[in-house]
Amino acid sequence: MKYLIYAVIGYFVGCLNFGMIVPKIMYKKDIREYGSGNAGATNAFRVFGKIAGVIVLILDMAKSFIYLMVLKQKFDETSLILLAWAGLFVVVGHIYPLFFGFKGGKGVSATGGTIAALCPLAFVPLAIVFVLTILIKKKVGLGSVVAVSMIPFGVLLVNLVTKVPWTVWLPVMVINLVMCVIVVLRHKENIIQMKKDGII
C-alpha cells in the first residue's frame, strides 16, 4: 500500500510542471506554443531567457529532490527501493502532467533531482558528464541522453562500492532503468535529428 501512496504523491508532485507555471506567471504565455514546444528548462532558456530558464531548472529539480529528501529522513537503507520508486513517479508526472493535458517536459530536470536525493555520489559525476557533453557537442539534448543513460550504472556502482545488499541495489537499478528509458524515449525526435546532422 505504501508503494501506491508514495507513487501517487510522487506523480502529483511531478505534475507541478514549472516549465508551464513560470512562463504563465512571468509572461502570461504557454511555453508549448513557442520554440520546440517542450515544457522544460531548455525551451524556457531559449524562448524566455536565462532568468526564466534557471528558475524552471531549479524548481523542476527541487520538486523531486525535496520530496525524496523528506521521505529519506523517515527510512533506512533498504528503503532506497521506495525512494527510487517514488522518484520514478515524479518523473512520470513531470512528463505527463494531469494538470496540463498530459503534455509536460522531457523529464531531465526531475530525473536530476531524483538522483541527487537518491544517490548524491552518483549525481556529481553524472552532472559533470552532462555539462562536458554539452560544452563539447553544443547540444543539450545529447548531454541529457548521455547522462541519463549512465544513471542506472552510476547508481549501481556507488551502491556496490558502499556495499548495499543486492536485494536492494537490483530493484533500484531496475527502477532506474525504467525511468531512464522513459526519459530517453522522450528524446527520440532529438536523437533522430542528431543522427541526421551527424552529431551521433
C-alpha positions in Angstrom: 0.0 0.0 0.0 2.8 2.4 0.8 4.3 2.0 -2.6 0.9 3.0 -4.1 0.6 6.0 -1.8 4.1 7.3 -2.5 3.7 6.7 -6.2 0.5 8.8 -6.3 2.0 11.6 -4.2 5.1 11.5 -6.4 3.1 11.7 -9.6 1.2 14.8 -8.4 4.5 16.4 -7.2 5.8 15.8 -10.7 2.6 17.4 -12.2 3.8 20.7 -10.8 5.5 21.4 -14.1 7.4 24.7 -13.6 8.1 24.8 -17.3 4.5 25.6 -17.7 3.9 27.5 -14.4 6.8 30.0 -14.6 6.2 31.4 -18.1 2.5 31.6 -17.3 3.2 33.7 -14.2 6.0 35.8 -15.7 4.9 36.3 -19.3 1.2 35.0 -19.4 2.3 32.6 -22.1 2.0 28.9 -22.8 5.6 27.7 -23.4 4.3 24.8 -25.5 3.3 27.3 -28.2 6.9 28.5 -28.6 10.3 27.1 -29.6 10.4 23.4 -29.5 7.0 23.2 -27.8 8.5 21.4 -24.9 7.5 22.4 -21.4 11.0 22.2 -19.9 14.0 24.2 -18.8 15.9 24.1 -22.1 13.0 25.5 -24.0 12.4 28.1 -21.3 16.1 29.2 -21.7 15.6 29.5 -25.5 12.3 31.3 -25.5 12.2 33.4 -22.4 15.9 33.8 -21.5 18.3 32.9 -18.8 16.3 34.0 -15.7 13.2 32.0 -16.6 15.3 29.1 -17.7 17.3 29.0 -14.4 14.1 29.3 -12.3 12.4 26.5 -14.2 15.5 24.3 -13.9 15.9 24.8 -10.2 12.3 24.4 -9.4 11.8 21.2 -11.5 14.9 19.7 -9.9 13.8 20.9 -6.4 10.4 19.3 -6.5 11.8 15.7 -6.8 14.8 16.4 -4.6 12.7 17.9 -1.7 10.1 15.2 -2.0 12.6 12.4 -1.8 14.7 14.1 0.9 11.6 14.3 3.1 11.0 10.6 2.6 14.6 9.8 3.1 14.6 11.2 6.7 12.0 8.5 7.6 13.6 5.4 6.2 16.6 3.2 6.4 18.9 1.9 3.7 16.5 -0.8 2.5 14.1 2.0 1.6 16.3 3.1 -1.3 13.9 1.0 -3.3 10.9 3.0 -2.1 12.8 6.3 -2.8 13.7 5.2 -6.4 10.0 4.1 -6.9 8.7 7.5 -5.6 11.2 9.3 -7.8 10.2 7.4 -10.9 6.6 8.7 -10.5 7.8 12.3 -10.0 9.4 12.0 -13.4 6.3 10.4 -14.9 4.2 13.2 -13.5 6.6 15.8 -14.9 6.4 14.2 -18.4 2.7 13.5 -18.4 1.1 16.1 -16.0 -2.6 15.7 -15.4 -3.0 19.5 -14.9 -1.6 20.3 -18.3 -3.3 17.8 -20.6 -0.5 15.2 -20.1 1.9 17.3 -22.1 4.9 18.2 -20.0 8.7 18.3 -20.2 11.2 15.6 -21.1 11.9 14.7 -17.5 15.6 15.5 -17.3 15.4 18.1 -14.5 13.1 15.9 -12.4 15.4 13.0 -13.0 18.4 15.0 -11.9 16.6 16.0 -8.7 15.7 12.4 -8.1 19.3 11.1 -8.5 20.6 14.0 -6.4 18.5 12.8 -3.5 18.7 9.1 -4.1 22.4 8.8 -4.7 24.4 12.1 -4.4 27.7 10.4 -5.0 26.5 9.3 -8.5 24.8 12.7 -9.2 28.0 14.7 -9.2 30.0 12.8 -11.9 26.8 12.4 -14.0 26.2 16.2 -13.8 29.8 16.7 -15.0 29.3 14.3 -17.9 26.1 16.2 -18.8 27.9 19.6 -18.8 31.0 18.4 -20.6 28.9 16.7 -23.3 27.0 20.0 -23.9 30.3 22.0 -24.0 31.9 19.6 -26.4 29.0 18.9 -28.7 26.9 22.1 -28.2 23.7 20.0 -27.8 21.7 20.0 -24.6 19.7 17.0 -25.9 22.8 14.9 -26.4 24.1 15.8 -22.9 20.7 14.8 -21.5 20.6 11.4 -23.3 24.2 10.5 -22.4 23.9 11.5 -18.8 20.5 9.9 -18.3 21.7 6.7 -20.0 24.5 6.4 -17.5 22.3 6.8 -14.4 21.4 3.1 -13.7 25.1 2.1 -13.9 26.4 5.1 -11.9 24.0 4.4 -9.1 24.8 0.7 -9.2 28.5 1.4 -9.0 28.0 3.6 -5.9 25.7 1.0 -4.3 28.3 -1.8 -4.9 31.1 0.3 -3.5 29.1 1.2 -0.4 28.1 -2.5 -0.1 24.4 -2.1 -0.4 22.8 -5.6 -0.4 21.9 -7.0 -3.9 18.3 -7.3 -2.7 18.3 -3.5 -2.6 20.5 -2.4 -5.5 19.0 -4.8 -8.0 15.4 -3.4 -7.7 16.8 0.1 -7.5 18.7 -0.5 -10.8 15.6 -1.9 -12.5 13.5 1.1 -11.4 16.2 3.5 -12.6 16.4 1.7 -15.9 12.6 2.1 -16.4 12.9 5.8 -15.5 15.8 6.4 -17.9 14.2 4.5 -20.8 11.1 6.8 -20.4 13.3 9.9 -20.5 15.4 8.8 -23.4 12.3 7.8 -25.4 11.0 11.4 -24.8 14.2 12.5 -26.7 13.5 10.2 -29.6 13.0 13.1 -32.1 16.2 14.8 -30.8 18.1 11.6 -31.3 16.8 11.2 -34.9 17.7 14.8 -35.7 21.1 14.5 -34.2 21.7 11.3 -36.3 20.7 13.2 -39.4 23.0 16.1 -38.5 25.9 13.6 -38.0 26.3 14.6 -34.3 25.9 11.0 -33.2 
